[in-house]
Amino acid sequence: MAANAIDQTRRMLSLVTYLRERPGAHVADVARAFGITEDELISDLDVLPMCGTSFRGGDLLDIDTDGDRIWWHNADASGESTAEPLRLAADEATSLLVAARAVATLPGLRESDRDALLRATAKLEAAAGEAAGASSRLSVTFESEGGVFADVDRAISERRRLWLRYYSPARDELTERTVDPIRLFAVGHTYLEGWCHLSEARRTFRLDRVAEIRLLDERAEPPAIEPRDLSVGLVQPAAEDPEVVVEVGPGGRWVAEYYPHDSAEELADGGLRITLRSPDPASLRRLALRLGRDGRIVSPPELADSARKAAGEALAGYGEQV
């Protein structure tokens, strides 16, 4: 199961200790221990060597793999571990304390992890002296989906089915769904990927569009599905899906927020030229009707004509013309 941003950070920190204590560990064994795919593990290993032993850099973590085994090369005089003790400048200590306090407030963080983080923060505060006082005057808050995130995280951990009332911008409606959760991940926003029993297919749900959520007593049993490769982005249209271009004015900029798209170019009037792909042109006709004078479909021409015709038929009922 691939991780969300919080779990990935936790995993990356744990990987350092895990690999340092297990030189030559097999890729398959490490991936299995952390509940991720081997490709995800290799991706983590590509990032770890860019992390230094202090915030200012210092010696980089020296970790490599031959595809089968993983090797940790940082060594002290005894050849067992990184040698340099952690030394923080005042600004480094302040940054670390502010970040630690912020992470401790995240919803969905396991209590054991929260307690460990708070204990470590207390020790750092004692060692930081005056810098700790400066950090207490700063705060960071995260844009999150609070209880929704916590419920989804719990459902995944306990392998329980979820009931959702979910807003679909494509249809401009709320639907009720039962979902077997597969994973949480973050790509700009936080998403739940799961097996939707309403659609009888894998679906992705953005957490800030969940209007209501309940954990069910039924066991979640999603079918075995290869996790989507998100390295190329969340929007992965099929080759046969038509490309659609929509131009919106300042009042229609919300479309780029609610609709997955390939690009959004700024226009001189403060609007956007949005390029997206959709297997369901009818949903985009509904979008054009919702936008009214705040937007229009530019291409393909037949879809633009269809949207204008639908708008004309709608307005005819009010005695108006497009």
C-alpha positions as CSV (number, residue, x, y, z in Angstrom):
1,M,0.0,0.0,0.0
2,A,1.5,3.3,-1.0
3,A,1.5,6.0,1.6
4,N,0.0,9.5,2.1
5,A,2.4,12.4,2.8
6,I,2.4,11.9,6.5
7,D,3.0,8.2,6.3
8,Q,5.8,8.7,3.7
9,T,7.6,11.1,6.0
10,R,7.3,8.7,8.9
11,R,8.5,5.9,6.7
12,M,11.5,7.8,5.4
13,L,12.6,8.5,8.9
14,S,12.2,4.9,10.0
15,L,14.0,3.7,6.9
16,V,17.2,5.4,8.1
17,T,17.3,3.4,11.3
18,Y,16.0,0.2,9.8
19,L,18.7,0.2,7.0
20,R,21.5,1.3,9.3
21,E,20.8,-1.8,11.5
22,R,20.4,-4.2,8.6
23,P,23.3,-3.8,6.1
24,G,22.7,-5.7,2.9
25,A,19.0,-6.0,3.5
26,H,17.0,-7.4,0.6
27,V,14.8,-5.0,-1.3
28,A,11.8,-7.4,-1.2
29,D,12.2,-7.9,2.6
30,V,12.3,-4.2,3.3
31,A,9.4,-3.4,1.1
32,R,7.4,-6.1,2.8
33,A,8.3,-4.8,6.2
34,F,7.1,-1.3,5.4
35,G,4.0,-2.5,3.5
36,I,5.0,-0.8,0.2
37,T,5.9,-2.0,-3.3
38,E,9.5,-2.5,-4.3
39,D,9.2,0.4,-6.8
40,E,8.0,2.7,-4.0
41,L,10.9,1.6,-1.8
42,I,13.4,2.3,-4.7
43,S,11.8,5.8,-5.1
44,D,12.4,6.5,-1.4
45,L,16.0,5.3,-1.7
46,D,16.5,7.8,-4.6
47,V,15.5,10.6,-2.2
48,L,17.4,9.5,1.0
49,P,20.9,10.1,-0.4
50,M,20.0,13.8,-0.9
51,C,19.4,14.2,2.8
52,G,22.4,15.5,4.9
53,T,23.3,14.7,8.4
54,S,22.3,18.3,9.4
55,F,20.0,20.9,8.1
56,R,22.9,22.7,6.6
57,G,24.0,19.7,4.6
58,G,27.1,18.0,6.0
59,D,27.8,14.5,5.0
60,L,25.1,13.1,2.8
61,L,23.4,9.8,3.6
62,D,25.3,7.2,1.6
63,I,22.8,4.5,0.7
64,D,22.7,2.5,-2.5
65,T,21.2,-0.6,-4.0
66,D,21.9,-3.1,-6.7
67,G,18.2,-3.8,-7.1
68,D,18.3,-6.8,-4.8
69,R,20.1,-5.6,-1.7
70,I,20.5,-2.3,0.1
71,W,23.7,-1.0,1.5
72,W,24.4,1.7,4.2
73,H,27.9,3.2,3.9
74,N,27.9,6.0,6.4
75,A,30.3,4.9,9.2
76,D,32.0,6.2,12.3
77,A,35.4,5.1,13.5
78,S,33.9,1.7,14.5
79,G,32.4,1.3,11.1
80,E,28.9,0.9,12.6
81,S,27.0,4.2,12.2
82,T,27.1,7.9,11.3
83,A,29.7,9.5,13.4
84,E,28.7,13.1,13.8
85,P,26.5,14.0,16.8
86,L,23.6,16.3,15.9
87,R,24.5,20.0,16.4
88,L,21.9,22.6,15.6
89,A,22.3,26.3,15.1
90,A,19.6,28.5,16.6
91,D,17.7,28.9,13.4
92,E,17.9,25.1,12.8
93,A,16.6,24.4,16.3
94,T,13.8,26.9,15.8
95,S,12.7,25.4,12.5
96,L,12.8,21.9,13.9
97,L,10.7,22.8,16.9
98,V,8.1,24.6,14.9
99,A,7.8,21.7,12.5
100,A,7.7,19.2,15.3
101,R,4.9,21.0,17.1
102,A,2.9,21.4,13.8
103,V,3.3,17.7,12.9
104,A,2.1,16.7,16.4
105,T,-1.2,18.4,15.7
106,L,-1.9,16.5,12.5
107,P,-5.2,14.5,12.5
108,G,-4.7,10.8,11.9
109,L,-1.3,10.6,13.6
110,R,-1.1,7.5,15.7
111,E,-1.0,8.3,19.4
112,S,2.2,6.3,20.0
113,D,3.9,8.3,17.3
114,R,2.4,11.6,18.7
115,D,3.7,10.7,22.2
116,A,7.2,9.9,20.9
117,L,7.3,13.1,18.9
118,L,6.2,15.2,21.9
119,R,8.9,13.5,24.1
120,A,11.5,14.2,21.5
121,T,10.3,17.8,21.2
122,A,10.6,18.3,25.0
123,K,14.2,17.1,24.9
124,L,15.0,19.4,22.0
125,E,13.4,22.3,23.8
126,A,15.6,21.7,26.9
127,A,18.7,21.5,24.7
128,A,17.8,24.5,22.6
129,G,17.6,27.0,25.4
130,E,16.7,30.5,24.2
131,A,15.9,29.2,20.7
132,A,13.1,27.2,22.2
133,G,11.5,30.4,23.5
134,A,11.7,32.0,20.0
135,S,10.1,29.0,18.4
136,S,7.1,29.1,20.8
137,R,6.1,32.4,19.3
138,L,5.8,30.8,15.9
139,S,3.1,28.4,14.6
140,V,2.3,26.4,11.5
141,T,-1.1,25.0,10.6
142,F,-2.0,22.5,8.0
143,E,-4.9,22.6,5.6
144,S,-6.4,19.2,6.2
145,E,-9.7,17.4,6.2
146,G,-9.6,16.6,9.9
147,G,-12.0,14.0,10.9
148,V,-12.3,12.6,7.4
149,F,-8.6,11.9,7.3
150,A,-8.6,10.3,10.7
151,D,-11.6,8.1,9.8
152,V,-10.0,7.0,6.5
153,D,-6.7,6.3,8.1
154,R,-8.4,4.2,10.8
155,A,-10.5,2.3,8.2
156,I,-7.3,1.4,6.3
157,S,-5.5,0.3,9.5
158,E,-8.5,-1.8,10.7
159,R,-9.5,-3.0,7.2
160,R,-13.0,-1.7,7.5
161,R,-15.5,-0.6,4.9
162,L,-16.5,3.1,4.6
163,W,-19.8,4.8,3.8
164,L,-19.4,8.2,2.1
165,R,-21.7,11.0,1.1
166,Y,-19.5,12.5,-1.7
167,Y,-19.8,15.6,-3.9
168,S,-19.1,15.0,-7.6
169,P,-18.3,18.2,-9.4
170,A,-18.7,16.5,-12.8
171,R,-22.4,15.8,-12.0
172,D,-22.9,18.6,-9.5
173,E,-24.5,16.2,-7.0
174,L,-24.0,14.3,-3.8
175,T,-23.9,10.5,-4.0
176,E,-23.9,7.9,-1.3
177,R,-21.2,5.2,-1.7
178,T,-19.7,2.3,0.2
179,V,-16.0,2.0,-0.4
180,D,-13.3,-0.5,0.5
181,P,-10.3,1.8,1.2
182,I,-7.0,0.9,-0.4
183,R,-4.7,3.9,0.4
184,L,-4.4,7.6,1.1
185,F,-2.1,9.8,-0.9
186,A,-1.4,13.4,-1.5
187,V,-1.0,15.1,-4.8
188,G,-1.7,18.8,-4.1
189,H,-4.8,17.6,-2.1
190,T,-5.3,14.5,0.0
191,Y,-7.1,11.6,-1.8
192,L,-8.6,8.2,-0.9
193,E,-8.2,5.5,-3.4
194,G,-10.6,2.6,-2.9
195,W,-13.0,0.1,-4.5
196,C,-16.3,1.8,-5.0
197,H,-19.3,-0.6,-4.7
198,L,-21.6,1.9,-6.5
199,S,-19.4,2.0,-9.6
200,E,-18.0,-1.5,-9.1
201,A,-14.6,-0.1,-10.0
202,R,-11.6,1.6,-8.5
203,R,-12.3,5.3,-7.7
204,T,-10.4,8.2,-6.3
205,F,-12.1,10.5,-3.8
206,R,-10.8,13.9,-2.7
207,L,-11.1,14.2,1.0
208,D,-12.3,17.8,1.0
209,R,-15.3,16.7,-1.1
210,V,-16.5,14.2,1.5
211,A,-19.6,15.7,3.0
212,E,-20.2,12.8,5.5
213,I,-18.3,9.7,6.4
214,R,-19.0,6.6,8.6
215,L,-16.9,3.6,9.4
216,L,-18.9,0.4,8.9
217,D,-18.5,-2.9,10.8
218,E,-18.1,-4.8,7.5
219,R,-14.6,-5.9,6.6
220,A,-13.1,-4.1,3.6
221,E,-12.0,-6.6,1.0
222,P,-10.9,-4.6,-2.1
223,P,-9.8,-6.8,-5.1
224,A,-6.1,-7.1,-5.7
225,I,-5.2,-4.0,-7.7
226,E,-1.8,-2.8,-8.9
227,P,-1.4,0.7,-7.3
228,R,-1.5,3.5,-9.8
229,D,1.9,5.1,-10.6
230,L,1.4,8.7,-9.5
231,S,4.9,9.8,-10.5
232,V,3.3,11.1,-13.8
233,G,0.6,12.9,-11.9
234,L,-3.0,12.3,-10.7
235,V,-4.5,13.0,-14.1
236,Q,-3.8,10.0,-16.3
237,P,-6.4,10.1,-19.2
238,A,-6.8,7.1,-21.5
239,A,-5.5,7.6,-25.0
240,E,-9.0,7.5,-26.4
241,D,-10.3,10.2,-24.2
242,P,-10.9,13.4,-26.2
243,E,-9.1,16.6,-25.3
244,V,-11.4,19.4,-24.3
245,V,-10.5,23.1,-24.0
246,V,-12.6,25.4,-21.8
247,E,-12.1,29.1,-21.3
248,V,-13.4,30.6,-18.1
249,G,-13.6,34.2,-16.8
250,P,-12.5,35.3,-13.3
251,G,-15.8,33.9,-11.9
252,G,-15.1,30.5,-13.3
253,R,-11.5,29.9,-12.1
254,W,-13.0,27.4,-9.6
255,V,-13.1,24.9,-12.5
256,A,-9.3,24.4,-12.3
257,E,-9.7,23.6,-8.6
258,Y,-12.5,21.0,-9.0
259,Y,-11.7,19.4,-12.3
260,P,-8.5,17.3,-12.9
261,H,-6.8,19.0,-15.9
262,D,-3.7,18.8,-18.0
263,S,-3.0,22.6,-18.0
264,A,-4.4,25.9,-17.0
265,E,-3.1,29.0,-18.8
266,E,-3.7,32.5,-17.5
267,L,-5.8,34.8,-19.8
268,A,-5.5,38.6,-20.0
269,D,-8.9,39.1,-18.4
270,G,-8.0,37.2,-15.3
271,G,-9.6,34.0,-16.5
272,L,-8.1,30.6,-17.5
273,R,-7.8,28.5,-20.6
274,I,-8.1,24.9,-19.2
275,T,-7.2,21.8,-21.1
276,L,-8.5,18.5,-19.9
277,R,-9.6,15.1,-21.0
278,S,-12.9,13.4,-20.3
279,P,-14.5,10.1,-21.4
280,D,-17.9,11.7,-20.5
281,P,-18.6,14.7,-22.7
282,A,-22.1,15.0,-21.2
283,S,-20.5,16.0,-17.9
284,L,-18.8,18.9,-19.6
285,R,-22.0,20.1,-21.2
286,R,-23.4,20.3,-17.7
287,L,-20.3,22.2,-16.7
288,A,-20.9,24.7,-19.5
289,L,-24.5,25.2,-18.3
290,R,-23.3,25.8,-14.8
291,L,-20.7,28.4,-15.9
292,G,-23.2,30.4,-18.0
293,R,-21.5,33.6,-19.0
294,D,-18.5,32.8,-16.9
295,G,-17.1,30.2,-19.4
296,R,-17.4,28.4,-22.7
297,I,-16.2,25.2,-24.4
298,V,-13.7,26.1,-27.1
299,S,-13.0,22.7,-28.6
300,P,-13.8,20.2,-29.9
301,P,-16.3,22.2,-32.1
302,E,-19.0,19.5,-31.9
303,L,-18.9,19.6,-28.1
304,A,-19.1,23.4,-28.1
305,D,-22.0,23.3,-30.5
306,S,-23.7,20.7,-28.3
307,A,-23.2,22.9,-25.2
308,R,-24.7,25.9,-27.0
309,K,-27.7,23.9,-28.1
310,A,-28.3,22.6,-24.6
311,A,-28.0,26.2,-23.2
312,G,-30.5,27.4,-25.8
313,E,-33.0,24.7,-24.9
314,A,-32.6,25.6,-21.2
315,L,-33.1,29.3,-21.8
316,A,-36.0,28.8,-24.1
317,G,-38.0,27.8,-21.1
318,Y,-37.4,31.3,-19.7
319,G,-38.2,33.0,-23.0
320,E,-34.5,34.0,-23.5
321,Q,-32.1,33.4,-26.3
322,V,-28.4,32.5,-26.2
